[in-house]
Amino acid sequence: MADDSVHALLADEELVDCTLLIDGEGMGHLLGDDKAGDLAKGAQLKLALWLALVLAKKNMVRISLPNRYGPSVRADLEAGPTVVDLHSIAPYYYTVGHKLADATGEDSLRKELRAAISGDRFEKAFDWSQVSLDRDVSELRETLAREEQELFDAGYRAARDVRAWKRRRTARLTTAAIYKRAAPERVG
């Protein structure tokens, strides 16, 4: 199984708050206890993202944005990676956030996530990757969401490869996998 597949599965396992829109006969086990009773319409429960998305499409639950996607955390995203430890909040913050924005129609969340990805947080993470070859950056790296860690790792490897190339330890530089995925395929 590819590394990306594992991370996609882990992202889909994050729990999200839902409200039941129907009476759930025999669904009491979803509350996490051993009772297999019924759930009444309006019951609050936490479901894995993949299940919540399926049930929301069938109008069986309404997904609520978790606090980690609330105004205070979203405002902190603009301040940069040293302000908020996204990894401890939600390791797959951006992936889950985009899925939640699509499911809830929360356009402001989608815009803020897009701005964070193309803005200061990712820029600083990439900058740190370029200047940290001789430093211990494990504490910093641990605060980054998985998507930011991928960018950091790609930048770190690129900086390491450029250094080796400049010292004539390698004859060829290659394109990082993260950039290959983002580049459009060539025709011809």
N, C-alpha and C positions, 0 to 999 in steps of 0.2 A: 504494500500500500504506500502510495506516495506521501511525502511529508505534508503537502498541501491538503490532501484528503483527510489526514488525521486532524489537522487544524480546523478544517471545515466542520468535521464532526464535533469537535470540542466546542466550537462557537455555537453550533446548533443545540448544545446541551445546556447553555446558560438559562437560568430560570427567569421567567418574566411573570408579572402580575396580570391576572385575568379575572374577568367577571363572567360568570355563567349566564348566558342569555336564554337558556331553556332549563326545564327540570331534568336533572340528570339521574335517571333511575339506575341504581347499582353502581354509581360512580363515586361513592364515598371513599374508596381507596385512594383517590387522587389527592386527598387531603393529607396523606402520609401516615394515617393510622391504620390499624387492622380492621376497622369497621368497613364493611362493604355496603353500607346503607345508601340512601338516596341523597342527592344534593339538590337543594332548592334553587330555583331561578334567582339570580342575584348573588349567589355564593361567590366569595373571593377565594382564589387559589393561585398557587404558583405552578406553572407548567414549563417544561422544557420548550425552548424557542421553536423547535421543529414542530412539536405537537400544537402549540398555541397558534402557529401560522396556519396549519391545516384546519383546525377548528374555527379559526376566525374567518377563513374563506367560506366555510359552511354556515356562517352566522350562528355558531353555537357558543362562542365566547367573544368578549371584547377585550382587546389587549390594552393595558395601561402602560404608559412609559414609566420604567423604574426610576427611582430617585437619582440614580447615577446619570440619567439623561435629563435631569432637571436644570433649571436656569443657573444655579450657582456653579455646578460642574461645567456646564457648557460655557459659561463666562470665563472660567479658569482655563479652558482650552486655549483661549487667545493669549493668555499670559505666558505660555511656554511650558516645556517639559519639566522644568524644575519646580513648578508651582503645584501641579497635581500628579499624583502617582496613579496613572491610568491602569497599570498592570494589577495593582491591588484592588482597584474598583471593578474592573472587568478586563481580563486579558485580551479579549477580542472586541474591544470597545467600538471600533469603527465598523467592523463587519456586522456585528449585532445591531448597532445603531442604524445602519442603512436598511437592514431588514425590518427593523421596528418602524422606521420612518415610512417605508413603503406600505407596511401593514396598517399603520394608523393614519396615514395621510398627513403626517406632521412635516410639512415642507420646511419649516424653520429649522428643524433638527437636521434635515438633509442638507440644507444650505450651510449650517454651522459646521457639520462634519466635513463637508467638501472644502470649506474655508480653512479648517484646521489641517486637513491633509495637504492642501496646497500652500499653507501659510507658515507661520513662525515655528510651530512645534516640529514639523517635519524638517524645516530648514535647519533648525538648531541641532536636531538629532543627526542630520547628515553632516553638518559642520563638525560636530564632535567626533564623528567617525573618521573624519579626514585628519584630525590633529591629535588623535589619541593612541597612536601606535606604540608609544613607549610608556603609556599610563595604564593604571588599573581602572577600568571604567565599568566594572561589574555592578557596582551600586547604582550608577546612572542607568545602565542598560536594563536593570531589573525594574525600573520605574516606568519603562516604556510599554505601550500596548504592543501586541504581537506584530501588527502591521508596521509600527515604528521600529521595532526590533529588526524586522526584515530589511528595512531601508538602512538602518545603522550597520547591520552585518554586511550588506552589499557594499556600502561605502568604505567600511573598514578593510574588507578584502581588496577593494580597488586601490585604496591608498597603500596597502601592503604590496600589492603587485606593482604599482608604479615605483615604489621605493626599490623593489628588487630589480626592476627594469633599469632604473637609473644607475644602480650599482652593477649593472651588467650581469646579474644573476639569472636573468631570463631573456630569451630572445623575442618573446611575443606576448602581447597583452590580449586578453579576451574580454568579451562583453559579459557583464554580470547577468545572471539568470533573471533577476528581478526586472532589469531593463529590457531583456529579450521578450518577456511576457507582455510588457507594456507597448512595445513597438509594433506598428502595423506590419503584417506580412507583406513581403515583396511579391509582386506579380511578375512572372516571366522567367 
